[in-house]
Amino acid sequence: MRLLFKVLSFLPLVVLHGLGWALGWGAFLLSATYRGRLIANARQAGVVRASWMKSVGAAGQLVAELPRLWVGATVPVEWSGEAYIEDALRLGKGILFLTPHLGCFEVTAQAYASKFGQHGRPITVLFRPPRQSWLRSLVALSRERPGLKAAPTTLAGVKQMVRALKVGECVGLLPDQVPPDGQGEWIPFFGKDAYTMTLSVRLAVQTGATVLFAWGERLSWGRGYRVHVQTFPQDWGVSTPEALARMNRVMESMILHASQQYLWGYARYKKPRTAISVQETL
């Protein structure tokens, strides 16, 4: 499988995205569960059929582009809002990047690491190590590169992120990922309660880091990606549920602006799994 990834990494992005489009539609047509969840989530957000149908192929492209992003040559990246990063870095308090399941979320951390992270301000990303041994090695290879570090979804990983922010480095999270039980709050997301991680708020409050939202737009015809960055009000005088609600509203706006590239098939409204709490670390 590792050899297959290496071979696929040599293919142009336009070819990989074409294969991914077919892969996305294949999964949509073959799995009634996945198909039903995707349609239900999109309808919950008020997204029209023409938009969510485009997201079907985009979900497959998300998978097909991984060989190139993980073990292939550097991909072309444009920026929108990079001045927000430069301003935050000058403050020296660290940056907490929040990246929803929108577009290519793999490329955002890589793009930051390439442009900013190799000058003493690396980014640490939170990830869950895969169960398959062959995939673990590939993921480790993709995460550990100049300017980019990885932190596992464990107590040690959370402590690693806290240390990074306290010394002025950066951290990346997927704020619309369902956390384990005890690590979130039930907050409306497109009008329906979704279990939302509190880790983002706790990190920001304890470390004083600047919070920025970022996502990687997948450009057409294999032209690469455009990383969009936007600010978030640094007002932590509200309760955690209110701060999370504000974050969700920002994500809703971002997603509706590019609904064709959101991962509508993600089980956003599922019940959280049971796990050891990380509350004691913060």
SULNORBEL-V97216 format. One record per pair of residues at least 24 apart in sequence whose C-alpha atoms are under 8 Angstrom apart, sorted by the first residue. I is the first residue (numbers start at 0). J is the second residue. Records with the same first field share a line. If there is no record, write none. Layout:
I = J / J
This chain:
0 = 133
1 = 133 / 137
4 = 66 / 70
5 = 66 / 70 / 71
7 = 66 / 67
8 = 66 / 67 / 68 / 70 / 71 / 72
9 = 67 / 71 / 72
10 = 67
11 = 221
12 = 64 / 67 / 220 / 221 / 222 / 223
13 = 220 / 221 / 222
14 = 221
15 = 60 / 63 / 64
16 = 59 / 60 / 63 / 64 / 221
17 = 60
18 = 59 / 60 / 63
19 = 56 / 57 / 58 / 59 / 60 / 61 / 62 / 63 / 64
20 = 55 / 56 / 57 / 58 / 59 / 60
21 = 56 / 59
22 = 56 / 59 / 60
23 = 55 / 56 / 57 / 58 / 59 / 60
24 = 55 / 56 / 59
27 = 55
33 = 264
34 = 264
36 = 263 / 264 / 265 / 266
37 = 263 / 264 / 265
38 = 263 / 264
40 = 263 / 264
41 = 263
43 = 189 / 190 / 191
44 = 189 / 190
46 = 255 / 258
50 = 258 / 259
51 = 258 / 259 / 263
52 = 259
53 = 259 / 260
54 = 258 / 259 / 260 / 261 / 262 / 263
57 = 102 / 259 / 260 / 261 / 262
58 = 260 / 261 / 262
61 = 102 / 103
68 = 105 / 106 / 141
69 = 137 / 138 / 140 / 141
70 = 140 / 141
74 = 223 / 224
75 = 222 / 223 / 224
76 = 110 / 223 / 224 / 225 / 226
77 = 223 / 224 / 225 / 226
78 = 225 / 226 / 227
79 = 225 / 226 / 227 / 228
80 = 227 / 228 / 229
81 = 227 / 228
83 = 211 / 228 / 229 / 230
84 = 211 / 228
87 = 209
88 = 167
91 = 167
92 = 164 / 165 / 166 / 167 / 168 / 206 / 207 / 208 / 209
93 = 163 / 164 / 165 / 166 / 167 / 168 / 169 / 170 / 207 / 208 / 209
94 = 164 / 167 / 168 / 169 / 170 / 208 / 209 / 210 / 211
95 = 164 / 169 / 170 / 171 / 172 / 199 / 203 / 208 / 209 / 210 / 211
96 = 169 / 170 / 171 / 172 / 210 / 211 / 212 / 213
97 = 171 / 172 / 173 / 174 / 199 / 210 / 211 / 212 / 213
98 = 171 / 172 / 173 / 174 / 212 / 213 / 214
99 = 173 / 174 / 175 / 176 / 213 / 214 / 250
100 = 173 / 175 / 176 / 261 / 262
101 = 214 / 215 / 216 / 254 / 257 / 260 / 261 / 262
102 = 214 / 215 / 216 / 217 / 260 / 261 / 262
103 = 214 / 215 / 216 / 217
104 = 214 / 215
105 = 215
106 = 215 / 224
107 = 213 / 214 / 215 / 226
108 = 147 / 171
109 = 147
110 = 226
112 = 145 / 146 / 147
113 = 145 / 146
115 = 146
116 = 145 / 146 / 147
117 = 145 / 146
118 = 146
119 = 146 / 168
120 = 146 / 167 / 168 / 169
121 = 145 / 146 / 147 / 148 / 168 / 169
122 = 146 / 147 / 148 / 168 / 169 / 170 / 171
123 = 147 / 148 / 149 / 150 / 160 / 163 / 169 / 170 / 171
124 = 148 / 149 / 150 / 170 / 171 / 172
125 = 149 / 150 / 151 / 152 / 156 / 170 / 171 / 172
126 = 150 / 151 / 152
127 = 151 / 152
128 = 152
153 = 277
154 = 277 / 280
157 = 277 / 280
158 = 280
161 = 202 / 206
164 = 206 / 208
165 = 206 / 208
167 = 208
172 = 199
174 = 199
175 = 267
176 = 267
177 = 267 / 268 / 269 / 271
178 = 271 / 272
179 = 271 / 272 / 273 / 274 / 276
180 = 271 / 272 / 273 / 274 / 276
181 = 273 / 276
182 = 276 / 277 / 278
184 = 240
186 = 240 / 243 / 244
187 = 244 / 247
188 = 247 / 248 / 251
189 = 251
192 = 268
193 = 267 / 268 / 269
194 = 267 / 268 / 269 / 270 / 271
195 = 243
197 = 239 / 243
200 = 239 / 242 / 243
201 = 281
202 = 281
204 = 235
205 = 281
209 = 233
216 = 260
217 = 260
